[in-house]
Amino acid sequence: MKLLHFTVQIIFFVPSFSATFNPYKRNLELLNLEPISGLYTKNEVASVEELWLDQKVDNFDEKNDQTWKMRYFRNAKYHKPQGPIYIFVGGEWTISRGLMSTGLTHDMAVENSGMLFYTEHRYYGKSLPFGKESFQLHHLKQLNLHQSLADLAHFIRHQKSENAEMRDSKVILVGGSYSGSLAAWMTQLYPDLVAASWASSAPLLAKADFYEYMELVSRSIQLSYAHNCSMRIEKGLKHLVKLFNDNGIQELLYEFNGCEDYNPKDPLDRAAFFNGLGNYFALVVQSYSAYIPRLCETLMSLNSNDELAFVSFLKLLYSEGKRSSDCQDFGYSSMLQIFREDTDQGSETRAWFYQTCNEFGWYTTTKSNSSSSAAFANQVPLSYFVKLCQDAFGAEQTAQKLAHGVKQTNGKFGGYGFNQSERYAQVIFTHGQLDPWRALGQQTGQQACVLTGYSHVEDLASIRVTDTVQMNLAKLRVMSFLRRHI
């Protein structure tokens, strides 16, 4: 589980005063953090080396010889000649040494005398093909999953050709979330390079209108606490909708120190507010599920009236921006600013949003023609995300282009619900029952497991006495499956 400070059961950060506060930015960044496989000491990461490999900017253009340096980590502490190669595949985050010194992948390398690698995805962390200019629109054209898979293929070929002690080694891939998707897709696209893969919490179906996500957020809150908590949230959200409809929301936003230029009659401003609020609950369920009961206990204790209790909860939630800035910008422009070219170059949200706009979708809508659910107040349509794509990356980012990208991804890799005797036979899939992403992953079959009471990528840690029997048995199952392929 990722580490985070909680105060009054809500996310809290030490504020620094600024003229305008963006209440949406931090939650989006936290949703895309690197998975955590456990705590580690300085001595435990001492054997982990930071290394670099030249990669082609365009792996599919023979005439383009431009290169860039991909960062990766290596832990050779346990390796014996021709022992297996374990590669943890990087995703939409900055890689760190922790996954090379703790967790189940590390434990498998210890058990089987393996080499450990951790690759960083192009356009994330320090692996920037065009340096600080990488996030400019014309440079983002080289950011896609096929380029990243080709990078990984080159990485594997290079390591095996340059080191005689790994020439005959079997390659095992491990990934979580999007990087789990990459591990599975890599196994299908480059079967000659990969012996087997473990994909944790991996979505396999590209889908623009991902309304199931927020439905599962609501359901997971109910499973983790009780129906009264999820119902209080729904009643609170409906109360907010009524305030919007009755022109009463400005008074409430004034209490949150909202900026005066917020326009509640603008559909984009309205959608941004509900999307931002939904992201908070999504973050807790996806990344900090152990805190769901504490969140609910706080919410249930604030008032006997559902609507008043929810408003009081929002006052706590938005207290940082109230005391640390001239005003909080709840508008669409605040959400858009996170993805714009002139945003903080230390943030990876622009690069990830570009990928979703062009290849995956995965937009957490709550207003969909495909669903009759009332989860999270039905206020965030797909058109809102399409508009964000257009305003962040240009008018060519149409709904049609998004649909085409989604169709291409699914056409190439087949989505989910397949027969594993015919496809992905060398991949084992694991999902958390509480994880909203499992809706787009492989959950059935002998090589898939859904873990009761757990959420997103919570199975990457070592076998622990604090975990459930089912969780530890699933880890043993993963280890056994991968061992058979080395």
C-alpha positions as a printed NumPy array, in Angstrom:
array([[  0.   ,   0.   ,   0.   ],
       [  1.258,   3.491,  -0.809],
       [  2.13 ,   5.592,   2.22 ],
       [  0.117,   8.727,   2.892],
       [ -0.687,  10.888,   5.889],
       [ -4.339,  11.068,   6.878],
       [ -5.881,  13.609,   9.207],
       [ -9.533,  13.286,  10.221],
       [ -9.61 ,  10.376,   7.739],
       [ -9.138,  12.62 ,   4.718],
       [ -6.059,  13.299,   2.648],
       [ -4.01 ,  16.109,   4.125],
       [ -0.919,  17.964,   2.955],
       [  1.048,  20.738,   4.573],
       [ -0.187,  23.777,   2.683],
       [  1.903,  26.448,   1.041],
       [  0.194,  29.731,   0.277],
       [ -0.565,  30.435,  -3.371],
       [ -2.844,  32.847,  -5.18 ],
       [ -5.095,  30.14 ,  -6.673],
       [ -5.357,  26.571,  -5.458],
       [ -6.07 ,  23.643,  -7.779],
       [ -8.201,  21.142,  -5.792],
       [ -7.951,  18.481,  -8.508],
       [ -4.224,  18.166,  -9.197],
       [ -2.984,  16.17 ,  -6.226],
       [ -5.581,  13.404,  -6.419],
       [ -4.868,  12.811, -10.123],
       [ -1.134,  12.619,  -9.443],
       [ -1.654,  10.17 ,  -6.596],
       [ -3.818,   7.933,  -8.768],
       [ -0.819,   7.463, -11.089],
       [  1.836,   6.738,  -8.479],
       [  4.219,   3.811,  -8.69 ],
       [  2.969,   0.621,  -6.981],
       [  4.495,  -0.126,  -3.6  ],
       [  5.649,  -3.639,  -2.748],
       [  6.702,  -3.025,   0.854],
       [  9.024,  -1.082,   3.111],
       [ 12.772,  -1.282,   2.629],
       [ 15.977,   0.056,   4.174],
       [ 18.887,   1.93 ,   2.666],
       [ 21.067,  -1.163,   2.983],
       [ 18.526,  -3.275,   1.106],
       [ 18.691,  -1.032,  -1.967],
       [ 22.476,  -0.687,  -1.892],
       [ 22.839,  -3.44 ,  -4.506],
       [ 20.444,  -1.758,  -6.931],
       [ 22.214,   0.026,  -9.806],
       [ 20.823,   2.852, -11.922],
       [ 21.734,   2.28 , -15.557],
       [ 20.847,   3.698, -18.986],
       [ 20.245,   2.195, -22.416],
       [ 20.124,   3.915, -25.79 ],
       [ 16.74 ,   3.481, -27.457],
       [ 15.494,   4.65 , -30.835],
       [ 13.042,   7.531, -30.76 ],
       [ 11.009,   5.745, -33.443],
       [ 11.438,   1.99 , -33.381],
       [  9.512,   1.583, -36.636],
       [ 11.311,   4.095, -38.874],
       [ 14.565,   2.656, -40.192],
       [ 15.579,   6.026, -41.619],
       [ 15.304,   7.755, -38.245],
       [ 18.467,   7.056, -36.244],
       [ 17.662,   9.511, -33.431],
       [ 18.111,   7.979, -29.975],
       [ 17.359,   8.721, -26.334],
       [ 18.441,   7.203, -23.029],
       [ 16.056,   4.926, -21.137],
       [ 16.657,   4.577, -17.427],
       [ 16.454,   1.219, -15.699],
       [ 17.453,  -0.408, -12.42 ],
       [ 19.355,  -3.658, -12.01 ],
       [ 19.836,  -5.893,  -8.994],
       [ 22.349,  -8.662,  -9.774],
       [ 22.86 ,  -9.669,  -6.139],
       [ 21.158, -13.06 ,  -6.48 ],
       [ 21.948, -13.914, -10.074],
       [ 23.728, -17.065, -11.143],
       [ 24.692, -17.844, -14.754],
       [ 21.622, -18.576, -16.92 ],
       [ 19.282, -17.935, -14.004],
       [ 15.938, -16.383, -14.977],
       [ 15.555, -12.696, -15.777],
       [ 12.756, -10.948, -13.89 ],
       [ 11.709,  -7.619, -15.371],
       [  9.273,  -5.403, -13.543],
       [  7.777,  -3.31 , -16.332],
       [  7.471,   0.395, -15.622],
       [  4.196,   2.202, -16.213],
       [  2.934,   5.781, -16.044],
       [  5.21 ,   6.733, -13.149],
       [  8.761,   7.484, -12.043],
       [ 10.53 ,   4.247, -11.122],
       [ 12.349,   3.817,  -7.805],
       [ 14.629,   1.196,  -6.264],
       [ 12.076,  -0.269,  -3.85 ],
       [ 10.619,  -2.863,  -6.231],
       [ 14.152,  -4.219,  -6.746],
       [ 14.715,  -4.921,  -3.057],
       [ 11.353,  -6.031,  -1.672],
       [  8.131,  -7.679,  -2.765],
       [  7.179, -10.929,  -4.459],
       [  9.178, -10.312,  -7.646],
       [ 12.283,  -9.776,  -5.538],
       [ 11.524, -12.93 ,  -3.545],
       [ 11.213, -14.995,  -6.733],
       [ 14.6  , -13.742,  -7.892],
       [ 16.114, -14.782,  -4.555],
       [ 14.519, -18.228,  -4.731],
       [ 15.515, -18.904,  -8.34 ],
       [ 18.904, -17.109,  -8.542],
       [ 17.452, -14.563, -10.924],
       [ 18.511, -11.21 , -12.333],
       [ 16.219,  -8.314, -11.454],
       [ 15.481,  -5.414, -13.798],
       [ 13.034,  -2.515, -13.6  ],
       [ 12.479,  -0.57 , -16.824],
       [ 11.179,   2.986, -17.053],
       [  8.494,   3.738, -19.654],
       [  9.316,   6.371, -22.268],
       [  8.059,   9.88 , -21.329],
       [  7.929,   9.094, -17.595],
       [ 10.384,   9.738, -14.793],
       [ 13.818,  10.509, -16.216],
       [ 13.253,   8.586, -19.456],
       [ 12.399,  11.567, -21.621],
       [ 13.172,  11.184, -25.344],
       [ 13.31 ,  14.96 , -25.872],
       [ 14.361,  16.11 , -22.414],
       [ 12.302,  18.909, -20.951],
       [ 10.637,  19.431, -24.327],
       [  9.211,  15.887, -24.367],
       [  5.713,  17.038, -23.412],
       [  5.372,  19.442, -26.32 ],
       [  2.612,  18.229, -28.613],
       [  4.767,  17.468, -31.663],
       [  7.117,  15.364, -29.516],
       [  4.294,  13.394, -27.9  ],
       [  3.667,  11.69 , -31.234],
       [  6.272,   9.086, -30.24 ],
       [  4.397,   8.164, -27.06 ],
       [  2.324,   5.031, -27.533],
       [  2.167,   1.485, -26.27 ],
       [  3.686,  -0.035, -29.425],
       [  6.802,   2.127, -29.086],
       [  7.071,   1.218, -25.402],
       [  6.717,  -2.516, -26.151],
       [  9.389,  -2.208, -28.837],
       [ 11.609,  -0.472, -26.268],
       [ 11.144,  -3.448, -23.975],
       [ 11.911,  -5.892, -26.776],
       [ 15.164,  -4.065, -27.531],
       [ 15.978,  -4.025, -23.821],
       [ 15.597,  -7.817, -23.547],
       [ 17.621,  -8.498, -26.701],
       [ 20.367,  -6.145, -25.548],
       [ 20.704,  -7.693, -22.093],
       [ 20.863, -11.235, -23.429],
       [ 23.288, -10.434, -26.242],
       [ 25.659,  -8.347, -24.134],
       [ 25.893, -10.706, -21.155],
       [ 26.932, -14.316, -21.783],
       [ 25.604, -15.302, -18.345],
       [ 22.061, -14.377, -19.445],
       [ 22.147, -15.611, -23.038],
       [ 20.006, -18.673, -22.302],
       [ 18.006, -17.162, -19.445],
       [ 14.214, -17.293, -19.521],
       [ 12.503, -13.895, -19.241],
       [  9.664, -13.343, -16.78 ],
       [  7.689, -10.083, -16.906],
       [  5.796,  -8.58 , -13.971],
       [  3.592,  -5.503, -14.058],
       [  0.831,  -3.808, -12.144],
       [ -2.053,  -1.735, -13.492],
       [ -1.161,  -0.365, -16.96 ],
       [  2.277,  -1.962, -16.725],
       [  0.495,  -5.259, -16.07 ],
       [ -1.365,  -4.704, -19.326],
       [  1.99 ,  -4.123, -21.026],
       [  3.374,  -7.352, -19.554],
       [  0.433,  -9.333, -20.937],
       [  0.504,  -7.602, -24.327],
       [  4.271,  -8.05 , -24.576],
       [  3.866, -11.784, -24.027],
       [  1.432, -11.936, -26.937],
       [  3.32 ,  -9.611, -29.29 ],
       [  6.855, -10.924, -28.627],
       [  6.38 , -14.588, -27.597],
       [  9.951, -15.41 , -28.654],
       [ 11.318, -13.064, -25.981],
       [  9.061, -13.737, -22.992],
       [  8.57 , -17.076, -21.225],
       [  5.725, -15.986, -18.938],
       [  4.17 , -12.951, -17.254],
       [  2.267, -11.945, -14.164],
       [ -0.25 ,  -9.135, -14.73 ],
       [ -1.579,  -7.634, -11.505],
       [ -4.698,  -5.418, -11.698],
       [ -4.275,  -5.149, -15.463],
       [ -7.043,  -3.669, -17.635],
       [ -7.078,  -5.424, -21.004],
       [-10.073,  -3.857, -22.706],
       [ -9.699,  -0.319, -24.017],
       [-12.978,   1.509, -23.422],
       [-13.757,   5.215, -23.722],
       [-16.957,   5.247, -21.656],
       [-15.653,   3.422, -18.568],
       [-18.783,   3.979, -16.449],
       [-18.203,   0.711, -14.569],
       [-15.3  ,   2.264, -12.691],
       [-17.32 ,   4.643, -10.522],
       [-20.065,   2.042, -10.107],
       [-17.458,  -0.267,  -8.573],
       [-16.091,   2.559,  -6.42 ],
       [-19.547,   2.881,  -4.861],
       [-19.908,  -0.885,  -4.527],
       [-16.468,  -1.254,  -2.925],
       [-17.295,   1.384,  -0.313],
       [-20.429,  -0.582,   0.499],
       [-18.489,  -3.871,   0.712],
       [-15.787,  -2.366,   2.924],
       [-18.1  ,  -0.639,   5.37 ],
       [-21.864,  -0.789,   4.969],
       [-24.724,   0.286,   2.753],
       [-25.392,   3.347,   4.906],
       [-22.034,   4.922,   3.962],
       [-22.414,   4.497,   0.208],
       [-26.012,   5.698,   0.461],
       [-24.926,   8.78 ,   2.41 ],
       [-22.454,   9.593,  -0.322],
       [-25.117,   9.179,  -3.008],
       [-27.622,  11.307,  -1.102],
       [-24.944,  13.932,  -0.541],
       [-24.118,  14.028,  -4.241],
       [-27.802,  14.317,  -5.151],
       [-28.034,  17.212,  -2.721],
       [-25.197,  18.914,  -4.608],
       [-27.018,  18.341,  -7.89 ],
       [-30.1  ,  20.005,  -6.423],
       [-28.006,  22.965,  -5.294],
       [-26.672,  23.304,  -8.837],
       [-30.161,  23.082, -10.312],
       [-31.632,  25.556,  -7.807],
       [-28.787,  28.096,  -8.132],
       [-27.667,  27.434,  -4.572],
       [-24.217,  25.984,  -5.178],
       [-22.391,  29.326,  -5.233],
       [-23.134,  29.889,  -1.573],
       [-21.615,  26.527,  -0.682],
       [-18.575,  27.105,  -2.882],
       [-18.127,  30.447,  -1.151],
       [-17.761,  28.513,   2.107],
       [-15.009,  26.483,   0.413],
       [-13.299,  29.718,  -0.69 ],
       [-14.14 ,  28.993,  -4.325],
       [-13.002,  31.46 ,  -6.967],
       [-15.665,  33.939,  -8.06 ],
       [-15.405,  33.128, -11.772],
       [-16.788,  29.612, -11.323],
       [-19.905,  29.282, -13.475],
       [-22.31 ,  26.6  , -12.193],
       [-24.421,  26.94 , -15.354],
       [-21.47 ,  25.961, -17.549],
       [-21.727,  22.181, -18.214],
       [-17.935,  21.878, -18.25 ],
       [-17.482,  23.654, -14.914],
       [-20.206,  21.475, -13.459],
       [-18.706,  18.247, -14.807],
       [-15.239,  19.239, -13.565],
       [-16.553,  19.726, -10.03 ],
       [-18.196,  16.294,  -9.896],
       [-15.277,  14.632, -11.679],
       [-12.819,  16.113,  -9.209],
       [-14.923,  15.033,  -6.256],
       [-15.312,  11.556,  -7.716],
       [-11.532,  11.29 ,  -8.111],
       [-11.135,  11.673,  -4.345],
       [-13.344,   8.67 ,  -3.593],
       [-11.714,   6.771,  -6.471],
       [ -8.289,   7.438,  -4.969],
       [ -9.279,   6.1  ,  -1.567],
       [-10.869,   2.946,  -3.017],
       [ -8.169,   2.25 ,  -5.588],
       [ -5.012,   3.133,  -3.704],
       [ -5.821,   3.389,   0.008],
       [ -8.646,   0.882,   0.492],
       [ -7.665,   0.173,   4.106],
       [ -8.862,   3.684,   4.884],
       [-12.385,   3.188,   3.536],
       [-13.798,   2.302,   6.99 ],
       [-12.159,   5.366,   8.54 ],
       [-13.506,   7.585,   5.769],
       [-16.995,   6.192,   6.35 ],
       [-16.737,   6.516,  10.121],
       [-15.897,  10.179,   9.708],
       [-18.714,  10.739,   7.252],
       [-21.266,   8.915,   9.423],
       [-20.246,  10.815,  12.575],
       [-20.584,  14.356,  11.258],
       [-24.376,  14.695,  11.384],
       [-27.499,  12.554,  11.581],
       [-28.744,  14.19 ,   8.376],
       [-27.194,  12.715,   5.207],
       [-27.037,  15.967,   3.265],
       [-25.633,  18.05 ,   6.122],
       [-23.089,  15.373,   6.978],
       [-21.854,  15.277,   3.376],
       [-21.497,  19.056,   3.233],
       [-19.518,  18.973,   6.481],
       [-17.293,  16.277,   4.993],
       [-16.644,  18.448,   1.931],
       [-15.613,  21.316,   4.192],
       [-12.958,  19.041,   5.668],
       [-11.947,  17.752,   2.249],
       [-11.45 ,  21.216,   0.78 ],
       [ -9.998,  22.842,   3.897],
       [ -6.445,  22.923,   2.535],
       [ -7.287,  25.184,  -0.384],
       [ -9.415,  27.372,   1.848],
       [ -6.577,  28.222,   4.188],
       [ -3.629,  28.14 ,   1.778],
       [ -4.744,  30.342,  -1.114],
       [ -6.715,  33.376,  -2.215],
       [ -9.312,  31.006,  -3.679],
       [ -9.886,  27.462,  -4.926],
       [-10.519,  27.074,  -8.639],
       [-13.24 ,  24.434,  -9.057],
       [-13.712,  25.251, -12.745],
       [-13.021,  23.295, -15.899],
       [ -9.959,  25.466, -16.525],
       [ -8.431,  24.119, -13.329],
       [ -8.811,  20.533, -14.519],
       [ -7.519,  21.411, -17.983],
       [ -4.468,  23.149, -16.537],
       [ -3.22 ,  19.797, -15.22 ],
       [ -2.95 ,  18.425, -18.762],
       [ -1.749,  21.502, -20.635],
       [  1.688,  21.836, -22.215],
       [  2.688,  24.661, -19.903],
       [  1.986,  22.595, -16.787],
       [  4.7  ,  21.607, -14.316],
       [  7.128,  19.432, -16.267],
       [  7.682,  17.29 , -13.168],
       [  4.144,  16.003, -13.548],
       [  3.436,  12.935, -15.666],
       [ -0.305,  13.464, -15.883],
       [ -0.065,  15.136, -19.308],
       [  1.782,  12.189, -20.841],
       [ -0.681,   9.671, -19.395],
       [ -3.683,  11.707, -20.469],
       [ -2.252,  11.838, -23.998],
       [ -2.105,   8.047, -24.038],
       [ -5.687,   7.713, -22.85 ],
       [ -6.879,  10.213, -25.466],
       [ -5.253,   8.207, -28.247],
       [ -5.236,   4.538, -27.249],
       [ -7.314,   3.553, -24.239],
       [-10.01 ,   5.976, -23.139],
       [-10.631,   4.585, -19.646],
       [-12.613,   7.694, -18.695],
       [-14.5  ,   7.445, -15.424],
       [-17.844,   8.716, -16.636],
       [-20.94 ,   8.78 , -14.429],
       [-23.433,   9.782, -17.124],
       [-23.646,   7.1  , -19.766],
       [-26.174,   5.861, -22.289],
       [-24.866,   2.362, -21.561],
       [-25.741,   2.372, -17.867],
       [-28.884,   2.987, -15.848],
       [-26.896,   3.274, -12.624],
       [-27.219,   6.414, -10.51 ],
       [-23.678,   6.072,  -9.13 ],
       [-22.049,   9.394,  -8.302],
       [-24.981,  11.511,  -9.44 ],
       [-24.741,  11.056, -13.241],
       [-22.964,  14.348, -13.841],
       [-19.815,  13.45 , -15.827],
       [-20.409,  12.497, -19.499],
       [-17.877,  11.194, -22.007],
       [-18.134,  14.464, -23.955],
       [-16.45 ,  16.243, -21.022],
       [-13.337,  14.058, -21.378],
       [-13.333,  14.423, -25.17 ],
       [-13.35 ,  18.193, -24.687],
       [-10.4  ,  17.913, -22.283],
       [ -8.518,  15.911, -24.924],
       [ -9.225,  18.537, -27.567],
       [ -8.287,  21.489, -25.392],
       [ -5.102,  19.791, -24.171],
       [ -3.89 ,  18.337, -27.483],
       [ -5.663,  20.149, -30.291],
       [ -8.877,  20.073, -32.298],
       [ -7.885,  16.83 , -34.052],
       [ -8.512,  14.947, -30.791],
       [-12.111,  14.219, -31.669],
       [-14.492,  11.598, -30.321],
       [-13.975,   9.754, -33.606],
       [-10.211,   9.672, -33.132],
       [-10.633,   8.38 , -29.595],
       [-13.01 ,   5.66 , -30.806],
       [-10.561,   4.71 , -33.556],
       [ -7.673,   4.424, -31.09 ],
       [ -9.733,   2.261, -28.744],
       [-10.786,   0.022, -31.639],
       [ -7.183,  -0.372, -32.786],
       [ -5.981,  -1.343, -29.311],
       [ -8.709,  -3.939, -28.884],
       [ -8.259,  -5.179, -32.423],
       [ -4.566,  -5.78 , -31.805],
       [ -4.763,  -7.389, -28.373],
       [ -8.275,  -8.824, -28.204],
       [ -9.673,  -7.198, -25.091],
       [-10.736,  -9.618, -22.355],
       [-12.992, -12.64 , -21.889],
       [-10.743, -14.884, -23.99 ],
       [ -9.964, -18.579, -23.725],
       [ -6.496, -18.796, -22.191],
       [ -5.776, -22.064, -23.909],
       [ -5.776, -20.015, -27.111],
       [ -4.564, -16.59 , -25.974],
       [ -2.33 , -15.39 , -23.116],
       [ -1.56 , -18.971, -22.082],
       [  1.721, -17.788, -20.539],
       [  0.096, -15.075, -18.383],
       [ -1.398, -15.28 , -14.902],
       [ -3.825, -12.51 , -13.882],
       [ -4.671, -11.283, -10.392],
       [ -7.203,  -8.647,  -9.323],
       [ -8.454,  -7.15 ,  -6.097],
       [-12.177,  -7.536,  -5.459],
       [-12.4  ,  -3.853,  -4.446],
       [-10.395,  -2.624,  -7.438],
       [-12.551,  -0.717,  -9.959],
       [-10.101,  -1.623, -12.73 ],
       [-10.985,  -5.304, -12.524],
       [-14.088,  -4.58 , -14.627],
       [-11.822,  -4.443, -17.701],
       [ -9.537,  -7.327, -16.785],
       [ -9.458, -11.1  , -17.039],
       [-11.219, -12.389, -13.899],
       [-12.166, -15.951, -14.802],
       [-10.333, -19.136, -15.686],
       [ -7.604, -21.227, -14.114],
       [ -5.004, -18.488, -14.605],
       [ -7.004, -15.682, -13.016],
       [ -7.726, -14.854,  -9.401],
       [ -9.901, -12.211,  -7.694],
       [ -8.75 , -11.449,  -4.142],
       [-11.527, -10.73 ,  -1.65 ],
       [-11.091,  -7.566,   0.385],
       [ -8.152,  -6.155,  -1.606],
       [ -7.876,  -3.4  ,  -4.183],
       [ -5.404,  -2.219,  -6.813],
       [ -1.961,  -3.948,  -7.066],
       [ -2.065,  -4.91 ,  -3.387],
       [ -0.656,  -8.357,  -4.192],
       [  2.842,  -7.214,  -5.214],
       [  4.252,  -7.445,  -1.683],
       [  5.943, -10.51 ,  -0.203],
       [  3.972, -13.268,   1.497],
       [  2.991, -11.823,   4.896],
       [  1.306, -13.161,   8.008],
       [ -0.887, -10.041,   8.035],
       [ -2.468, -10.978,   4.693],
       [ -5.433, -13.308,   4.278],
       [ -4.981, -16.996,   3.547],
       [ -6.493, -16.424,   0.105],
       [ -3.962, -13.691,  -0.676],
       [ -0.957, -15.753,   0.35 ],
       [ -2.238, -18.804,  -1.514],
       [ -2.635, -16.619,  -4.607],
       [  0.981, -15.479,  -4.278],
       [  2.145, -19.081,  -3.998],
       [  0.081, -19.841,  -7.083],
       [  1.763, -16.989,  -8.991],
       [  5.213, -18.188,  -7.918],
       [  4.412, -21.771,  -8.948],
       [  3.036, -20.708, -12.331],
       [  6.075, -18.583, -13.187],
       [  8.502, -21.2  , -11.848],
       [  7.15 , -23.722, -14.357],
       [  8.285, -21.433, -17.194],
       [ 11.921, -20.993, -16.159]])
